[in-house]
Amino acid sequence: MAMFSRFGSLLRQSMSPNIPSNGQVAVTSMLNAVRCVSTKLFIGGLSYQTDDQSLKEAFTSFGDVTEARVITDRDTGRSRGFGFVNFADGESANSALSMDGQDLNGRSIRVNFATERSSAPRGGGGFGGGYRGDFGGGPSGGADGY
């Protein structure tokens, strides 16, 4: 909760001089306010050989890395080619954006601020069955087998 109040005060401070007379807020000032609070980066395009430790080592020159995590497939344990790096402060995360497009373990990586995943349910589940949207019951494909 404290982070939200800090975020709100930073947002108000950064935007108040940028509010024009018609009441619209400049988008760039709002993005800058969010960026100065964000400490989590998304790292895409990772080599399959990159692990948590090598990812952390690649970003420690920008500041105190609190966590570096390569996302792996739950079934195979193999890297999914992306990960996240958390910094102790927003300034370090901001400076680490300069790694965007740089080479890491033979691959050009993408570095952006991480965005929260929506809380909406993801795909999966359902009834299965055929490509016609039926339930795959009987010979005619109907739910009751007729």
Residue frames as qw, qx, qy, qz and C-alpha x, y, z in Angstrom:
[[0.000, 0.885, 0.466, 0.000, 0.00, 0.00, 0.00],
 [0.328, -0.757, 0.101, 0.557, 2.88, 2.34, 0.75],
 [0.407, -0.053, 0.588, 0.697, 4.18, 1.85, -2.78],
 [0.166, 0.667, 0.635, 0.353, 0.85, 3.00, -4.22],
 [0.173, -0.937, -0.217, 0.213, 0.86, 6.17, -2.14],
 [0.421, -0.519, 0.367, 0.647, 4.47, 6.82, -3.16],
 [0.355, 0.259, 0.684, 0.582, 3.52, 6.21, -6.77],
 [0.049, 0.841, 0.529, 0.104, 0.57, 8.58, -6.48],
 [0.258, -0.875, -0.001, 0.411, 2.67, 11.38, -5.02],
 [0.414, -0.292, 0.538, 0.674, 5.36, 10.94, -7.67],
 [0.282, 0.496, 0.702, 0.427, 2.72, 10.92, -10.37],
 [0.046, -0.928, -0.360, 0.084, 1.15, 14.13, -9.03],
 [0.358, -0.726, 0.205, 0.550, 4.54, 15.86, -8.74],
 [0.394, -0.118, 0.631, 0.657, 5.66, 14.96, -12.23],
 [0.194, 0.536, 0.709, 0.416, 2.36, 15.82, -13.91],
 [0.086, -0.805, -0.430, 0.400, 1.22, 18.97, -12.13],
 [0.064, -0.622, 0.216, 0.749, 3.36, 21.40, -14.19],
 [0.076, -0.097, 0.784, 0.608, 2.42, 19.55, -17.38],
 [0.211, 0.567, 0.788, -0.116, -1.37, 19.81, -17.16],
 [0.099, 0.219, 0.342, 0.908, -2.61, 22.21, -19.87],
 [0.301, 0.025, 0.251, -0.920, -5.57, 24.49, -19.36],
 [0.685, -0.021, -0.400, -0.609, -7.96, 22.00, -20.98],
 [0.745, -0.383, 0.399, -0.374, -7.16, 19.42, -18.26],
 [0.956, 0.247, -0.159, 0.010, -5.46, 16.81, -20.46],
 [0.598, -0.656, 0.416, 0.196, -2.28, 15.29, -19.10],
 [0.411, 0.675, -0.572, -0.219, 0.73, 14.91, -21.35],
 [0.988, -0.016, -0.130, -0.086, 1.28, 11.19, -21.95],
 [0.641, 0.435, -0.458, 0.436, 5.06, 11.45, -21.82],
 [0.147, -0.542, 0.498, -0.661, 5.04, 12.96, -18.34],
 [0.853, -0.257, 0.172, -0.421, 2.78, 10.17, -17.11],
 [0.939, 0.210, -0.246, 0.120, 5.09, 7.52, -18.61],
 [0.356, 0.544, -0.501, 0.571, 8.12, 9.17, -17.04],
 [0.491, -0.494, 0.383, -0.606, 6.40, 9.09, -13.66],
 [0.976, -0.084, 0.038, -0.197, 5.75, 5.37, -13.99],
 [0.789, 0.416, -0.345, 0.291, 9.29, 4.67, -15.17],
 [0.082, 0.620, -0.530, 0.573, 10.94, 6.34, -12.21],
 [0.681, -0.365, 0.417, -0.478, 9.10, 3.95, -9.86],
 [0.969, 0.167, -0.093, -0.154, 9.45, 0.73, -11.87],
 [0.286, -0.676, 0.678, 0.037, 12.30, -1.56, -10.89],
 [0.723, 0.039, 0.690, 0.021, 11.39, -4.67, -12.89],
 [0.277, 0.559, -0.494, -0.606, 12.60, -5.23, -16.44],
 [0.907, 0.262, 0.301, -0.134, 11.45, -7.72, -19.06],
 [0.117, -0.588, 0.684, 0.415, 14.34, -9.32, -20.95],
 [0.858, 0.370, 0.255, -0.249, 13.40, -11.01, -24.23],
 [0.682, 0.660, -0.315, -0.021, 15.33, -12.89, -26.89],
 [0.451, -0.657, 0.600, -0.072, 17.49, -14.79, -24.41],
 [0.444, 0.380, -0.801, -0.130, 19.72, -17.62, -25.53],
 [0.876, -0.283, -0.307, -0.242, 18.65, -21.05, -24.29],
 [0.708, 0.070, -0.488, 0.506, 22.01, -21.27, -22.50],
 [0.058, -0.490, 0.268, -0.827, 21.27, -18.18, -20.36],
 [0.520, -0.433, -0.720, 0.153, 20.43, -19.10, -16.77],
 [0.347, -0.896, -0.276, -0.023, 19.47, -17.04, -13.71],
 [0.620, -0.572, 0.091, 0.530, 23.07, -16.48, -12.65],
 [0.467, 0.090, 0.391, 0.788, 24.39, -15.35, -16.05],
 [0.002, 0.772, 0.449, 0.450, 21.37, -13.04, -16.45],
 [0.463, -0.854, -0.161, 0.175, 22.11, -11.47, -13.07],
 [0.622, -0.341, 0.227, 0.668, 25.79, -11.05, -13.92],
 [0.368, 0.429, 0.455, 0.688, 24.93, -9.29, -17.18],
 [0.127, -0.813, -0.322, -0.469, 22.95, -6.59, -15.34],
 [0.627, -0.608, -0.286, 0.394, 24.90, -6.08, -12.07],
 [0.456, 0.050, 0.067, 0.886, 27.00, -3.33, -13.65],
 [0.107, -0.567, -0.335, -0.745, 23.88, -1.11, -13.68],
 [0.400, -0.503, 0.291, -0.709, 23.10, -1.42, -9.98],
 [0.293, -0.181, 0.855, -0.387, 21.95, -3.74, -7.21],
 [0.572, -0.030, -0.640, -0.513, 20.07, -6.66, -8.83],
 [0.528, -0.268, 0.563, -0.577, 17.67, -8.12, -6.26],
 [0.733, 0.124, 0.659, -0.116, 16.46, -10.95, -8.50],
 [0.329, 0.460, -0.581, -0.586, 17.14, -12.30, -11.98],
 [0.632, 0.086, 0.734, -0.231, 14.94, -15.07, -13.28],
 [0.233, 0.213, -0.721, -0.617, 14.85, -16.91, -16.61],
 [0.749, 0.083, 0.278, -0.596, 11.38, -18.33, -17.25],
 [0.021, -0.243, 0.945, 0.216, 11.41, -22.05, -18.03],
 [0.653, -0.079, -0.507, -0.557, 8.88, -24.45, -19.49],
 [0.623, -0.404, 0.469, -0.479, 7.24, -26.37, -16.67],
 [0.979, 0.104, 0.090, -0.150, 7.28, -29.69, -18.57],
 [0.837, 0.408, -0.172, 0.322, 10.75, -29.67, -20.13],
 [0.602, -0.657, -0.019, 0.452, 12.62, -27.29, -17.82],
 [0.553, 0.231, 0.291, 0.746, 14.05, -25.58, -20.91],
 [0.070, -0.388, -0.105, 0.913, 14.29, -21.79, -21.10],
 [0.394, 0.712, 0.580, -0.040, 11.36, -20.08, -22.81],
 [0.501, 0.408, 0.235, 0.726, 13.70, -17.36, -24.10],
 [0.086, -0.733, -0.031, -0.674, 12.73, -14.55, -21.74],
 [0.561, -0.316, -0.593, 0.483, 13.16, -13.50, -18.15],
 [0.211, -0.918, -0.178, -0.283, 12.93, -10.70, -15.62],
 [0.538, 0.106, -0.393, 0.738, 15.47, -8.63, -13.71],
 [0.357, -0.874, -0.318, -0.090, 14.51, -6.73, -10.54],
 [0.413, 0.416, -0.299, 0.753, 16.63, -3.83, -9.31],
 [0.343, -0.425, -0.586, 0.599, 16.77, -2.27, -5.86],
 [0.060, 0.635, 0.195, -0.745, 15.92, 1.16, -7.33],
 [0.582, 0.719, 0.363, -0.110, 14.33, 2.67, -10.39],
 [0.114, 0.878, -0.362, -0.292, 17.42, 4.61, -11.46],
 [0.353, -0.362, 0.832, 0.227, 19.38, 1.37, -11.93],
 [0.569, 0.409, 0.713, -0.002, 16.52, -0.15, -13.92],
 [0.371, 0.888, 0.087, -0.258, 16.35, 2.98, -16.07],
 [0.007, -0.755, 0.584, 0.298, 20.05, 2.83, -16.88],
 [0.489, -0.113, 0.856, 0.123, 19.84, -0.91, -17.67],
 [0.638, 0.642, 0.333, -0.264, 17.49, -0.09, -20.55],
 [0.196, 0.783, -0.480, -0.345, 20.67, 0.69, -22.49],
 [0.399, -0.220, 0.882, 0.124, 21.14, -3.10, -22.82],
 [0.690, 0.526, 0.386, -0.315, 18.28, -3.17, -25.34],
 [0.685, 0.708, -0.149, -0.086, 19.64, -4.52, -28.63],
 [0.078, -0.717, 0.691, -0.041, 22.95, -5.61, -27.08],
 [0.722, 0.196, -0.657, -0.098, 24.44, -9.08, -27.40],
 [0.526, -0.467, 0.587, -0.401, 24.09, -11.56, -24.53],
 [0.604, -0.129, 0.787, 0.005, 25.34, -15.12, -25.02],
 [0.238, 0.002, 0.776, 0.585, 25.19, -14.77, -28.81],
 [0.070, 0.657, 0.715, 0.228, 21.68, -13.27, -29.03],
 [0.003, 0.306, 0.011, 0.952, 20.47, -9.70, -29.39],
 [0.166, -0.441, -0.806, 0.357, 18.21, -9.10, -26.37],
 [0.160, -0.644, -0.318, -0.677, 15.21, -6.84, -25.88],
 [0.306, -0.237, -0.613, 0.689, 14.96, -4.87, -22.64],
 [0.244, -0.547, -0.302, -0.742, 11.76, -3.09, -21.57],
 [0.317, -0.229, 0.552, -0.736, 9.99, -2.19, -18.37],
 [0.094, -0.208, -0.973, -0.017, 7.90, -5.15, -17.26],
 [0.464, -0.229, -0.098, -0.850, 4.14, -4.70, -17.27],
 [0.457, -0.064, 0.747, -0.479, 1.74, -6.47, -14.95],
 [0.111, -0.128, -0.909, -0.380, -0.06, -9.43, -16.41],
 [0.508, -0.267, -0.131, -0.808, -3.82, -8.94, -16.55],
 [0.348, -0.124, 0.805, -0.463, -5.89, -10.80, -13.99],
 [0.768, 0.239, -0.108, -0.584, -8.29, -12.05, -16.69],
 [0.833, -0.123, 0.540, -0.011, -8.40, -15.83, -17.01],
 [0.065, 0.522, -0.686, -0.502, -6.08, -17.23, -19.64],
 [0.700, 0.224, -0.472, -0.487, -6.92, -19.81, -22.30],
 [0.120, 0.170, -0.963, 0.172, -7.28, -23.51, -21.74],
 [0.399, 0.192, 0.701, -0.559, -10.05, -25.64, -20.38],
 [0.517, 0.249, -0.362, -0.734, -13.19, -25.92, -22.43],
 [0.861, 0.030, 0.330, -0.387, -15.08, -28.99, -23.51],
 [0.364, -0.257, 0.817, 0.365, -12.69, -30.41, -26.09],
 [0.635, 0.527, 0.524, -0.210, -14.38, -32.11, -28.99],
 [0.642, 0.391, 0.463, 0.469, -14.31, -31.41, -32.68],
 [0.274, -0.056, 0.167, 0.945, -13.52, -28.45, -34.78],
 [0.148, -0.533, -0.566, -0.611, -17.24, -27.67, -35.29],
 [0.224, -0.373, 0.322, -0.841, -17.69, -26.59, -31.70],
 [0.807, -0.297, -0.341, -0.381, -19.63, -29.72, -30.75],
 [0.568, -0.616, 0.468, -0.282, -19.00, -31.83, -27.68],
 [0.275, 0.439, -0.848, -0.114, -17.78, -34.90, -29.55],
 [0.691, -0.134, 0.498, -0.506, -20.56, -37.18, -28.28],
 [0.785, 0.134, 0.603, -0.045, -21.73, -39.88, -30.70],
 [0.606, 0.214, 0.577, 0.504, -21.48, -40.64, -34.40],
 [0.248, 0.826, 0.351, 0.365, -23.05, -37.34, -35.43],
 [0.394, 0.276, -0.257, 0.838, -20.84, -35.43, -33.00],
 [0.380, -0.670, -0.151, -0.620, -23.72, -34.18, -30.88],
 [0.166, -0.467, 0.636, -0.592, -23.58, -33.98, -27.11],
 [0.758, -0.114, 0.399, -0.504, -26.33, -36.59, -26.69],
 [0.419, -0.217, 0.860, 0.196, -24.74, -39.13, -29.10],
 [0.590, 0.531, 0.604, -0.066, -27.31, -38.84, -31.94]]
